[in-house]
């Protein structure tokens, strides 16, 4: 049986954002969710330019966890763009209880 996920420091202001292809009604699109921790790892490494070790320290997780989050988040982001899907950042309050807001 897998252990419970470790609490992760994430900025909470991105949760609940949606992006979709222009000109296509939201009702006609498949929704792909990028969890907040995957989004945060991409923000820290790809936008802020941190290496995976530094990003892991900010998020309170190991470098290996950041690597897995990056791989999964990038795959989902590209899948949504290629397949013309809507993207939601975060999974809603009930599933975000293991994420905590940390100033970084």
Order of alpha helices (4+ residues) and beta strands (2+ residues): beta-beta-beta-alpha-alpha-alpha-beta-beta
